[in-house]
Amino acid sequence: MLLDLFDGALADRAGALALDDLTHRQVHDGALRVARKFEERGIRAGDRVAIYSENRQGFVFAYLAALRMGAIAVPVNVLYRSSDLSHVLSDAQPSIVVCSSASAPFVQEVSTQAWLVSAAEIETWARDASIPASEPRVRPAGEDPAVIVYTSGTTGASKGAILSHGNLEAIVAALVVAWRWQASDILLVTLPLFHVHGLIAATTASLAAGGRMLLRERFDARDVLDTIAAGTVTMFFGVPTMYVRLLENAGDTPAGTGRALPPIRLYVSGSAALSAETHRAFEERFGAQILERYGATEFGFALSNRYAGPRVAGSVGIPMPGVRVRVAAPDGVEPLRDGEIGELLVAGANVFEGYWKLPQESAASFAVEPDGTRWYRSGDLAQYDAGEGVYRIVGRIKELIITGGFNVYPREVEDALERLEGVRACAVVGKPDPARGELPVAFVEVDGFVDTEALLILLRSQLASFKIPKEIRVLETLPRNAMGKLDKPALRRLL
């Protein structure tokens, strides 16, 4: 059970720091006090507790309180406004919404019967010794829902993926083993807590391992570099954009004086593809190899580069402990041969049961074998590289560009572009064409002036003719969502 992992860490590390300056005992008791206040307001097991706030301790306490009492935590993207926010609140129908002073006005604009409470008040309850820190009357079982995390919704209305206590336990246990998580580790958390990367990989795993997390409201490259330079942390998790910003700001910190940063044990990247160029540049600049992993809202984390190496740039490594993966034809379940590109299927105790109130879409998300094995259809195109012994993600099925009968995988073209001088970031999408069906078009962020015709000439020496973008458009910044993922639907709308 997930709660047993927390309790084990508490038994071993009660007086050790867990969340900023709070000990594991203080975090544990604080969560119980918040759960008691929730119960007093009529919140019961199975009720939804929406958390719509920036990163702060009140977010963590509300999440832990919900887990303790068997309620279902619903982290909500703090950047959501009326349309997206209304959809999530009307779909999840929470009994309570935890918000901040900045986010509360947006909740008040939409229709909800939920009880609004501030994250600041949650923090006050957690520290109030007059509130009994007693266990709730109901202790959830492994199959009980723990969280509903809404997908990014780039292809339609966002769906609520239900992760159970058993799912979270499996995800956390795999992370602790795969990344050699120690109770002495200190993790700097700048990822948003409304996402599985920040909430489960960072917060939940750190508490279960008995470690300490330093929580920041948001990512700030100079603060991260200064914190690492001070020798304060041993682990940092980020998305590719964060690592690009760390490289850009290295000259504004002690690292820019010619002195190397103190080595930290682990840098992890996920939530979007990390370019091989960024991987190489980071190692050259900071003397550390980033560990890239692969995950999704529906199963947490499935693949990771080896902790002890080799960490293969452009790959997502091998299956996590307890996780099975397979590359199959998009409409099938039988495994393809090594090197062939197909849909990545995932099975294991980490995989969710389905989407909130969407039984048909839930059923369509799985391929079931005769022996009962349920494979989740990730929608990601992947291939197994037998030479390196690793898996590679080459794109999304819905992003595949078919031009004149040939398949173009955007990631391959993007990798080639990102290796060219002056290209900081890029995205390749399909443009409708009456003759060939689609044509690849590239959007790029650049450093200074870049001759796009010269880029095309260089690409022609590296890629097949049908893979060459019909045009390259320069944008000051590429559109991204809150997790740093490229917003390709927004680019398609530009076409």
PyMOL commands that set and color helices and strands:
alter all, ss='L'
color gray80, all
select helices_A, chain A and resi 2-13+24-40+57-69+82-92+104-109+119-127+165-178+196-209+221-229+240-248+250-252+254-257+276-286+359-364+397-399+410-418+452-460+465-467+488-494
alter helices_A, ss='H'
color red, helices_A
select strands_A, chain A and resi 17-19+22-23+48-52+72-75+96-99+115-118+145-150+160-164+186-189+212-215+235-238+266-269+291-296+300-304+318-319+323-328+342-348+354-355+366-368+374-385+390-396+401-403+406-408+423-433+437-446+471-474
alter strands_A, ss='S'
color yellow, strands_A
deselect
rebuild
show_as cartoon
